[in-house]
Structure formats: structure tokens, C-alpha cells
Amino acid sequence: MSDLSLRHRLAERGVDSRLLLLLPGLVLVLALFVYPFVYGLGLSFQPVDGGGPFENYRRFFGDAFQRDTIGKTLWLALPAALLNVAASVPVAYRLRGRFRGKRLLTTVLVIPITLGTVLTAEGLLNFAGPSGWLNRFLQAIGLIDDPLRLVNNYWGVFFSLVISGFPFAFLLILSYLSGIDPSLERAAASLGAGPWNRFRLVTFPLLAPGLATTFCLTFVLAFSVFPSAILVGDPTGTTRVISIAAYQAAYEQYDYPFASTIAIVMGVIELAVIGIVLFARSRLYTGTTGGKGA
């Protein structure tokens, strides 16, 4: 009888046998995320050449060549994430309604997601490279004498991050905008608010939590940039990002503890930026986060 009452009490708190359905997912998370993180964290405190548990961290932050990869990566990831979010808002705002050709236009905007980083880089080289279509056209009409340097530098990687990150940001923001009740804007219009004031005073405050979340996700994608930093960047100079440093430590120097240290530093920086953004969101916006009006 006591067992039956216990089961009833647990069921009232949402604890029953259906929770076992979570077990496969929990095992997967532990195996693919928690264990690798804990293993890498432990490995970072085991320097190959000795010197104490924090030697790898001292080595990374004490070497300007390694330390500067943080700034180079942030200089790419932050502007790219900001631009992707800012560019997605007006496009998603226009596409949230129903009109002829909406599905086709939405499909065209998200196609870059299917291309992959390598194909995107190849397209950039063919279009914006020294002998690409853009430079040939500008030279043919006499606007430039020498080709513009738009790839194999900072701008090549930046363009690649924007091309690959915009569709992701666009889809997220479109989903948030679709969750905002359009009757709120109609009510504001009936009170005399113009289009800009309706967006600024009604839509944008409800969209703000979604913008913060979208920025965090697009920032993480951009911060982990690797292939495009090599293919359309300058991997030994301006675009030697932190992921390249981790790769070189692991697969060129075979110093896995130092590579793990760099990976941990990457994760800490990402978490710090996400924490700052979410903290700012919590201080500046205290309403609902689902996009629906009250």
C-alpha cells in the first residue's frame, strides 16, 4: 500500500515510468558531450613537458602568437553575428506575412545552409578572387586597374561567415516573428502609431529575447570558424583563429593536452559572451520570452 501511495505522490510531481524514455537521450548527451568535455578538461591539466597543472594555460596566455588568436577570432565572430542578426530582422519582418512567392523566396534565402563551408569558399574564390567574375567585370568597365583583394584575407572569411550564418539567423528570427500576435500591431495602428513606431514600440520589445538567443547561436557558429579561415583567409596571419591554433597543436605538434587547453579556452570565451548577452537581456527586458503578447 505504501508503494502504491509513493507512486501516486511521484506521479503527482511528474515522476513516473515515462521518464525512462529520456534515458537514451541522456546517455547520448553524456557520451558525446559531457564525457569529452570532462576528459578534455582533465587533459588540459596534464602538460607534456611538466611544469604544474596550469602550465598549458600559462603557455597559451604567455605566448602572444597563441594569445592573439582570441582577438582575431572575436574580431571575426562578433561583427559577423551582429550583421547576420541585423540583416535578418527586416527580411524576416517582411516575409512573416502571406504573399505570392513567399515559399520560393524563403527557399532561396536558406539555400546557403545546404552548400557547406567548402562549396561556399569555392564560390567566393570564383566570384571575388583576383581573377573572379567581380574583378574581371570591374576591370572591364574601367572602375579599377588592379584586382580588389576580397579573399585570402579578413574579408574573405567575414563574407563566408555572413553567407553561411545569415540563413540560420533568418530562420530563427522568422520563427520568433511568426509567434508575435499581429493583432497587437493592428491595435497600435488603430491608435495612430505609424509603421516605425509599431515596430519600435510593439514588435521589437517582444522580439528582443529572440534576437539575443539568435545572436548567441550565430556567434557560437562564427567563433568556431575553421575551414573558411584556411580556404578564403590568411591562416598564418590575420585569420589565424583559435580553432587553427587548436588543430596545429593536436595534429601538427601532437600535443593533445595543449590542444585541449585551447579548446577549453574557446569554450570559456563562448560561455562568457553568451553570459554577457543573456545577462543584458535579463536586465533590459523582463517580459515574456515566447513572442506572444499578453
N, C-alpha and C positions, 0 to 999 in steps of 0.2 A: 504493500500500500504506500509505503514511504517512497519507494522507487517511482511509483506512478505519479505521486504528488510532485516529486522532484522534476520529473519530465515535464509536467504541466507548468511548473514555475520557470523552467528553462525555455519552454516553448513561448511563454508569455514575453520573454525577453529576446525572442527571435533566435534562440539556440535550439536547433533540432538536427535531425539526421541529414537535412538538405545541405547543411554546411559542409558535408563531406564532398559535395560537388566542387567546392573550392580547392580541394586538396591537389588535384593535378596542376591547376594554375599556380598554387603556392609552391609546389615542388619545382615547377619551371622557373619561377622567379628566383628561388633560392639557388638553383643550379646555374642559371645563366646570368644573374645579376649580383646577388648577394655574395655568393662564394667567390667569383672572380674579383669583386671589389675587396673583400677581406683578404684574399690571397695576395693581391697586388699591393695593398696597404702594408701587409706584413713584409713582403719582399722589399719594399722601398726602405725598410729599416735594416737591411742586410747588405751593406755596401761590399762590393767585390774586394776592394783593397783595404777593408777595415777602416778604422778611424771613428768608431762610435755609431750609434743607430741613426743619428741625424746627419751623417757625413754626406749622403747623397743630396740632401736638401741644401746643405751649406755649399756643396759643389755647384749646384744649379744656380742658386741666387748669387754666388760669388763670382760666377763667370758671366761677363757682360754679353758674350756671344750667345749663351743659352738664355740668360735673363731677358734679353731684348725681344725674344720670340713672343713674350707675353704682350708687350705693347704692339708689336706688329700684327698679332692675331686680333687683338681688341680693335685696332685701327681699321681692320677689315670687317670684323663681325658686327660691331655696333652700328656703323653707318649703313651697312647692307640691311641689317634688321630694321632699322628706322625707316629707310627708304621703302622697303617692301611693305611695311605696315602702312606708311603714309600713302603710298600709291594704291594700295588695295582698298582703302576706305571709299574714295569717290567712285571707283569702278564697281565695287560691291553694292554701294548705296544705289547706284543707277540700275544695277541688274537684279535687285531684290524684287522688283515688281514683275508683272507679266506683260510680255510683249512678243511680237513676232520675231523669231530668230534668236530668242534668248538661249535656248539649249545649244544651238550651234556656236554662238559667241562664247558661252561658258566653256564649251569643249575646247575651243581654240585657245582660250586663256590658260587652261590647265594642261595642255599638251606637253609643255616643257618638263612636267613631272615624269613623263614616260620616257624621256630622251636619255636620261642618265648623265652623269658628270662628264664622262669621256666624250660622248657624242656632242654635248654642249660645247666642250672645249674645242672639238674639231670644227664645229660650225663657227665659233668665234675666230679661229685661225683663218678659215676660208673667207670670212666676211670682213674682219677687221685687221687681219695680218698685214705686213708690209706690202705683199703682192695680192691682197684680198680685194674683193669687189668694191668696198668702200673707198680705199685708197686709189684704186685704178680710176674710179668714177671722178673723184675729186681732182685727180691729176689731169684727167681728160678734159674737164671743163675749166682748167686753169686756176682753181682755187688754191692749190698747194703745189710746191715744187718737189718737196721730199715727203715720203710717206709718213703719216702720223703714227706714233708709237702707242698703239692701243692694246697690245698684247705683250706677253713676256715681261710684264711689269705689274705694278699695283692695280692698274685699271683693268687689266685682263682678268684678274682674279675677282675683282669687285663686280664686273659685269657678269661673270659666271655665277656669282652668288645671288645676284639680283634675278637673273634669268631662272635659276633653279628654285629660288626661295619665294618669288612672287606668287606662283600658283598656290603654294601651300598657305601663305598668308591670306590670299584672296578667298580660298575656300573656307578657312576658319572664320574670317570676318563676315563673309556672306551668311554663314550659319547663325552667327550672333545677330546680324541684322534681321534675318528672317524670323527670329524669335521675338522681335520687338513689335508690339501690337500697333498696327498702322493707325488705329483709331485715336491714338494719343496725338499723332501729328495732325490728324483731321480736327481734333478738338482745339489744338493750338491755332490752327489756321482759322477756325471759326471765331477765335478771339482776336484775330487781326495780326497774328505772327506771320512774317514773311518766310520764304524758304530757308534763308540763312539762320534766322532766329529759331525756326523749328528744329533745324539740325543742331544748332549750338546749345539750345536750352532743353530740348526734349530727347533727341536721338543720341547725341554724343554722350551725355551722362550715363545713359543706360548701356551704351556701347563700351564705355571706358574699361570695365573689368575684362571684356573680351579682347580689347586692344592690348592690355597688359599681358594676358595669357598668350596671345598671338606673338607679341614681341619676344617673350621668354622662349617660346618654342623655336621661332625663326633664328633667334640669337644662338641657341644651342646648335642648330644645324650649321650656321655660318661659322661658329667658333671651332667646330671640328673639321674645317676645310682641310683637305689633303690633296686629292688628285688634281684639282684645278690650280692649286698653288704651284704644282710642278709643271703641268701641261701648258698653262697660259700665264704663268707667273715667272718670278725670278727666284727660284728656290734656294739660291746661295746668297741672296741679298735682301731686297725689300719685301719679299713674300716668303721668307724662311719662317713659317709659322710654327707654333709649338708642337703640332702633330708631326711635322717633319723632324723636329728635334727628337721626339719620342721614337719615331721609326728608325732614325740613324743610330740611336743608342741601342735599340733592340736588334736590328738586323744588319747593321754595318759594324758596330763595335761589339755586339753580342754581350752588352752589359744590361741584362734584364732588370736587375734591381734599380739601376739609374733610369731605365725606360719606365719602370713602374712609378718611380718618383715623379717623373714628368707628367705621367697620366694622372696621378693624384693631384698635382698642381693644377692641371687642366680642370679636373672635376671641382676643385675648391673654388677656382675663379668663376666657373659657370654657376655654381651654387651661390656665390657671393652676389653676382649680378642679378640672378633671379630673386634672391632675397631682398635686394635693394628695390627692385621693381615692385615686388609684391607688398613690401612694407609701404612704399609710396602709395600704392593703390589703396591699401587699407586706411591710410591717413587721409587721402584726398577724396575717397569715395566710400561711403558706408551704407549704400543702398543694396538692392538685390543684385545678385550676380548672374541671374539666368536670362536677363534681357527683357523680361516681361514687366510691364508697368503694373503698379499696384492698383 
